């Protein structure tokens, strides 16, 4: 049986991937690289380790010892962990970070990809086994957007694309065609809550892929935590990019949106 290595962050995507991979006959060796990894991962993966994202050499050695040659990276790992001293960094990752020209998401992730490639690993397209989680274009909820919400969706989509081009973030919160908040190092959920507070509710959330999205990392995803943050923020609409955004637990997400009168459109 062929094995796949899974570097798992927070959220439901690692579990979804592990289920899909095992259903296709793969053995899944998972490494939880941050605290808060879904405990269900231990049930669906063939073997699960817990090694801090800052211990790069130990991660590489563990994968080699398991005979892994193909690896995918899924789940939320916020880079603020690296900057706050929360995570201890081994000498190898310190050397990688010291060599970077900047600390943008793509720069950091491409450096990781090079380190893995240099050790003989292939980093897989994150969506290779879970493309079914990407919705086609259309309205996903029972309620269609209002005229004002549709205008905010169009505007937010354009703004989010530009933020993605600059490698700042993939999410923006807008209201009346004005940007309330832009995602940066804090992550999607904090961005949504801040945007809702500044907009005093009634905001629209837009999440898209980067114009030059590398499918090996940072593919945009929304899930129950996104909807929970939207409810807390008083958001009424969500637009995602059709065919390029992963929706985790889609049935639950759509049901929660319907229950809270939130409209979701894949554009």
C-alpha positions, 0 to 999 in steps of 0.5 A: 500500500502506498503511503502519503505524509500529511502535515496537519494544522487546525481545522477539518481539512486534514481529516477530510483528506485522510478519509479521502486518501484511505478511501483510495487505498493510501496509507496516511501518516499524519504529523500534527504540527500545531496544538489544536489539531482535530482529535479525529485525525488519530482515528482516520489516519493510519499513524499520527505523530505530534511534532511542533512546526518549529522542529523541521529536522524532526519532521523530516526524519520522521517522514523518512523513517516511515518511508514517505516520499509524497507529502501534503500540507493541510490545515491552519498554521498561522505564521504569528507562531513563529514571531511571538516565541510561542514555538521553539525553532530548531537550528534548521528552521532558523537557518531557513527563516534567516535566508528569506528576503521577506516573511510573506506567506508565499516566501515562507511556504516556498522555502519549506517546499524547497527544504522538503524537495532537497530531502527527496520529498514531493509536495502534493497539490492540496486539492488532489484528492479532495477537489469534490469539496470545491463548489461550482458557480452558483448560490449555495444557500436557500436565500439569494443575495440582495442587490446591495449584497451582490454589489458588495460581493462583486466589490469584495471579490475584486478587493480580495483578489488584489490582496491575494496578488500582494500576498497579504491575505485571501479574505476581505470584509466589506460593507456598502462597497467599502473595505472594513477589514483585510486579512493579514497575519491574524487569520480569517476568523479574526479578520471577519470579527474585526470587520463586523465590529467596524461595519456594525453588522450587515457585512459581506465576507469575500474569500478567494484564491490568489491570482497565482495560487500555488496549489501545494499550499494555502488553498483558500478554505471555509468551514464551520469556524468561518460561519461561526465568526460570521454569525458573531460579526453580524455578517449576512453574506459570503462569496467564495471563488467557484472551483478554487475554494474548499468548503469543509462540511458543506452540508453543515455550513449551508444549514448554519447559513440558512439558519442565520439568514446568511447567503453564500455564493460561489462566484 
